[in-house]
Amino acid sequence: MTQTLDAPPQGAARRAADWFAALEDAFRARDVERAAGLFASTSYWRDLVAFSWNITTVEHRAGVTDLLTATLDRTDPSGFAVSEEPEEADGVTTAWFTFQTAVGRGKGLVRLVEEDGQLRAWTFLTTLYELTGHEEPRGPGRPRGAEHGVDRQRLTWAERRAREEAELGRTTQPYVLVVGGGQGGVALGARLRQLGVPALVVDRHARPGDQWRSRYKSLCLHDPVWYDHLPYLPFPDNWPVFSPKDKIADWLESYVKVMEIPYWGSTEVRSAAYDEAAGEWTVELVRDGEELTLRPQQLVLATGMSGKPNVPVLPGQDVFRGEQHHSSAHPGPDAYAGKRVVVVGSNNSAFDICGALWEHGADVTMVQRSSTHIVRSSSLMEIGLGALYSEEAVAAGMTTEKADLVFASLPYRILHEFQIPAYEQMKERDADFYDRLEKAGFWLDWGDDGSGLFMKYLRRGSGYYIDVGAADLVANGDVHLVHGQVVRLTEDAVVLDDGTELPADLVVYATGYGSMNGWAADLISQEAADRVGKVWGLGSDTTKDPGPWEGEQRNMWKPTRQEGLWFHGGNLHQSRHYSLYLALQLTARHAGIPTPVHGLADVHHTR
Ligand SMILES: Cc1cc2nc3c(=O)[nH]c(=O)nc-3n(C[C@H](O)[C@H](O)[C@H](O)COP(=O)(O)OP(=O)(O)OC[C@H]3O[C@@H](n4cnc5c(N)ncnc54)[C@H](O)[C@@H]3O)c2cc1C
């Protein structure tokens, strides 16, 4: 065990150092039982790729034993070192650490508690951050750019880039094809580029950022800037707290250029089939109207969690004389001043669209079918995100990387326990606001167990509104509120299940988005989608019935039951953080490093 602190460690530092020394000793002796004994009887070890070649959480000593039995020998972990002064609070010692494995370098965060007079791990996060021999060319290892000296074959940077572009897909194949060039696809594209893995990002939109440009015009990000940085290139400190959608779109477009991401716009993937024997995909695409085939070995669907609109099919839609569209196709309010608009739905998009329509003088009715969780943006920023992602956190020395790791270190099994008090605080602070909404008849909820927004996002990816003002319009009746299920349309009205008729010139279906495994079914096959199981959400492994608790976001950023198929996406925070682990898994496969996956015994994943 190496101790990086200069003076002999005292107090918390001493205790953490002793715990790591004991852990390393047990690891060196390959004594799984002794190592598991260093964990508390209730404990959680979350591993991001370092030990498991998976994203996985194991629980309690039995889970630790299981993980170590399968992985200790081949991982050969060593060099555990506490990397900064541990903190002590409420009987928990929290320590950052670094370590090495047989193939790479890792970092992590442990929370130690006392149990039976012994210091034991309560939560333990291990993450791989680089592969030995495949370090990114950064800092002292950055490229030189100019090649001094003389060379008659010299090509400029622009010439090399042009040649690379001309060859890609013709004489060279990408090892990884990323379908979808939104924030998820480009974050991964940037990482793969840095790691030297031949990759190509394709998108059916013409320009990077069009995903955001094409959304309703009033949209600004709901998450604040500190939470939204992309890898390598944080937003400058004059960037607005909430990015307007066209500004973030331009940033994504610049990002693709600056990070030199191989990117084809106006390119649609039509189908993909995996050839087991050859270990590669046959992907049929149409680029600028021209059909072509690519043969990557790895296929990443970064096609968006909010990319497949759920549009209800209702009797009467064909006779309705007004306009109707899904929220994803809503152009904005300009054309609807003085018009009667029915917005079906009561989550984020519904509120944003209702607010903008009202501002433009439309007569707006919101149809609420089931309850919604609402949290005020200011309260969420202060109470929910402030400690990790805020100007104050930055001033206190919190980096984005550290914040992401702190967040990742809270196991999903108990994350709600950390969230509930925060949402109770918000409920109390904004009691008057909630009271007014309830008096207006709005159905509110706080998630299944009172754990609020983030858990709802992880579990379902929907069912909430981060209030930036439009909730008041519902509370004071400026936007009319009705409850029920839309059952049909007439020539000029929306009809609810209780018979209520809502006259309408425009109907907006703010009815959300379908799951990402729908994309796998569309592009590959239903059979492949079924084999993979649900994508997104926390809970049991849905390919088995009833499946064991997985403890992770299903199928995201990790090996799936379809060899060579991966899913990537989520909000900007997730795209940033988890793209690293996905990129490392792909890099290892490209480099031929063995990647035996723990927890997917029925999948060999040799490549
Ligand atoms: C109204 C709204 C507001 C949101 N606000 C926020 C926010 O404030 N903060 C936040 O972090 N997140 C927000 N999100 C959620 C999420 O971050 C965004 O949806 C984001 O765009 C997701 O990025 P992505 O890269 O995963 O997917 P997308 O941006 O949806 O990109 C997927 C891409 O895949 C392409 N594609 C799909 N199929 C194919 C195919 N067959 N061939 C080629 N290309 C294909 C699509 O053209 C699309 O460009 C919001 C979402 C919506 C709808």
The ligand as an ORCA input file, in Angstrom:
! r2SCAN-3c Opt
* xyz 0 1
  C     -38.119     18.710    -24.640
  C     -36.898     18.067    -24.055
  C     -36.133     18.744    -23.115
  C     -35.009     18.154    -22.567
  N     -34.248     18.846    -21.681
  C     -33.102     18.315    -21.198
  C     -32.224     19.039    -20.343
  O     -32.489     20.137    -19.962
  N     -31.068     18.470    -19.943
  C     -30.705     17.241    -20.364
  O     -29.622     16.779    -20.017
  N     -31.553     16.517    -21.119
  C     -32.713     17.014    -21.555
  N     -33.539     16.271    -22.366
  C     -33.283     14.849    -22.499
  C     -32.095     14.440    -23.344
  O     -30.913     14.943    -22.815
  C     -32.247     14.892    -24.751
  O     -33.322     14.191    -25.282
  C     -31.004     14.654    -25.588
  O     -31.213     15.174    -26.873
  C     -30.623     13.198    -25.649
  O     -29.423     13.063    -26.330
  P     -29.071     11.741    -27.109
  O     -27.797     11.991    -27.809
  O     -29.134     10.580    -26.188
  O     -30.267     11.562    -28.125
  P     -30.846     12.565    -29.236
  O     -30.427     13.952    -29.020
  O     -32.308     12.254    -29.306
  O     -30.115     12.064    -30.534
  C     -30.410     10.832    -31.134
  C     -30.128     10.973    -32.582
  O     -30.261      9.701    -33.196
  C     -30.628      9.937    -34.530
  N     -31.165      8.698    -35.079
  C     -32.152      7.911    -34.597
  N     -32.330      6.850    -35.394
  C     -31.442      6.963    -36.403
  C     -31.153      6.177    -37.531
  N     -31.806      5.042    -37.808
  N     -30.177      6.586    -38.378
  C     -29.498      7.729    -38.131
  N     -29.738      8.518    -37.060
  C     -30.696      8.135    -36.217
  C     -31.650     11.043    -34.461
  O     -31.703     11.743    -35.676
  C     -31.076     11.897    -33.326
  O     -30.369     12.995    -33.829
  C     -34.667     16.845    -22.943
  C     -35.447     16.165    -23.884
  C     -36.542     16.763    -24.449
  C     -37.365     16.015    -25.464
*
